[in-house]
Amino acid sequence: MFKPFKISVNFRALSDIAFGVKVKHIVDTMTLNIALYPLPIPTLASILALWNAYNVLLAKAEHGNEQDTINKENGRKGLEAQLKLLGNNYVVPIAGNDESKLSQSGFDYTGGETNPVTQSPAPIKFEFEPTTVEETVIISQSTQAGTKVYMWQYIEVPADGSIPPNTAFWKYLFTTKGKITITGLTSNQAYFFRGASFAIEAPIQWCAPKKHTPQ
């Protein structure tokens, strides 16, 4: 039976100060483990900016008026919402069923077990669209009901042409729609690309890697 990991994205039990400490811990831990979590969405920079703003609001609320307290609470709610997105839509898909990876995100593992479920199947359609822009690819995959986020991976084709294992450094990208434009690639360098959709906590079903060479 598959036992998906769960992380805590509910921070309401934490005091304002403890919450601020936890946010910084998550940012610092994911920054330290950037090789495992290379392109967080939301970005760590945006969360850090919200954290800095929250600390300013927290200081004002300590000896301020009622409006200062309201501003602090609104700042905290906004920061909590971004952390929930980061945890559920980014960390969980990458960590999968690997507790060691999860521990390197800064989020707390809450354990528990859910009923076995079937993840969204691998996309039937995974196609490259024409583009005249150099070092860029445009890819679309079939949309699927219940999908929270569409996942994309790519990696350079090694010299022997073999498909790298899952443990290799595949780069992750995420979108809310089944289409993506990937820029900053190397012209005439072949890459393997693959896609999946993430809807629930279960093993990710990637499509078979497809080889493509940007202009």
Summary of the structure (lengths in Angstrom):
residues: 215
radius of gyration: 19.7
end to end distance: 45.3
largest distance: 66.7
contacts: 600
relative contact order: 0.17
helix: 33%
strand: 18%
